[in-house]
């Protein structure tokens, strides 16, 4: 077992209205590695009962990930950060302000709402209610619960967080991997392109997953996404191909 200060830390941040289940597959894989300390906090107001979001603020979400990162930093030699959806925007904030070793952004919500794919998803939802059939990765019941139970005040906090954190991406200098699902109805490819363009790192890469929806770790290409992340985190900067 490695000494405490030889540990490698990884902070995994879930998305808006979500919980650590969203990033659980990558957390479980990284926890198998010797000497890794992986942590995925529940953001205030999030979890199973979305009504608790009514009183939550974006400042609390920012504070939670700051404290989590600082705690990992005390225990680990290096700390990586992985952010999904809104968690990706929180991750850009952390990477711009703290000593992050590497950054991974997954369907990060610098921009949100993909009208073309969203319409397809709505048609699929109507079909599901008539036939009971859906593709394994569509998760229609989950999204309908989110739309039905999320307080409007929480949505306003989400919008504020995106606007407050978006400028920090231009201050990122660490190696960054951006992965975006092309079939994501909530976050468009535009978001990934924007982040790729403004991140100032000399080592950055953008991967588009053709069959992936928003819940990228719970879809058809989840294994490939996990492997891409592990390769990026475990390989040295000399081994990984640079994309500029």
NORFEN-V236056 format. One record per residue. SS is DSSP state (A for helix, B for strand, O for the rest). PSI is psi as a letter, one per 40 degrees, with the letter a starting at -180 (* if undefined). Layout:
ss=<SS & SS>
psi=<PSI & PSI>
//
This chain:
ss=<O & O & O & A & A & A & B & B & B & B & B & B & B & O & O & O & O & O & O & A & A & A & A & A & A & A & A & A & A & A & A & O & O & O & O & B & B & B & B & O & O & O & O & O & O & O & O & O & O & A & A & A & A & A & A & O & O & A & A & A & A & A & A & A & A & A & A & A & A & A & A & A & A & A & A & B & B & B & B & B & B & B & B & B & O & A & A & A & A & A & A & A & A & A & A & A & A & O & O & O & O & B & B & B & B & B & O & O & O & O & O & O & O & O & A & A & A & A & A & A & A & A & A & A & A & A & A & A & A & A & A & O & O & O & O & O & O & O & O & A & A & A & A & A & A & A & A & A & A & O & O & A & A & A & A & A & A & A & A & A & A & A & A & A & A & A & A & A & A & A & A & O & O & O & B & B & B & B & B & B & B & O & O & O & O & O & O & O & A & A & A & A & A & A & A & A & A & A & O & O & O & O & O & B & B & B & B & B & B & O & O & O & O & O & O & A & A & A & O & O & O & A & A & A & A & A & A & A & A & A & A & A & A & A & O & O & O & O & O & O & O & O & B & O>
psi=<h & i & i & d & e & e & i & h & i & h & h & h & h & a & a & h & e & a & i & e & d & d & e & d & d & d & d & d & d & d & e & e & h & h & e & h & h & h & h & g & i & h & i & h & e & i & a & d & h & e & d & e & e & d & e & i & i & d & d & d & d & d & d & d & d & d & d & d & d & d & d & d & d & d & e & i & d & i & h & i & h & h & h & h & b & d & d & d & d & d & d & d & d & d & d & d & e & i & g & h & d & i & h & h & h & h & f & h & f & d & i & i & h & g & d & d & d & d & d & d & d & d & d & d & d & d & d & d & d & d & d & e & h & i & i & d & e & d & f & d & d & d & d & d & d & d & d & d & e & h & i & d & d & d & d & d & d & d & d & d & d & d & d & d & d & d & d & d & d & e & e & h & e & i & h & h & h & h & h & h & h & d & e & h & e & d & h & i & d & d & d & d & d & d & d & d & d & e & h & e & i & e & h & i & i & h & h & h & h & d & e & h & a & d & g & d & e & f & a & d & e & d & d & d & d & d & d & d & d & d & d & d & d & d & i & i & d & d & d & h & h & i & h & *>
//
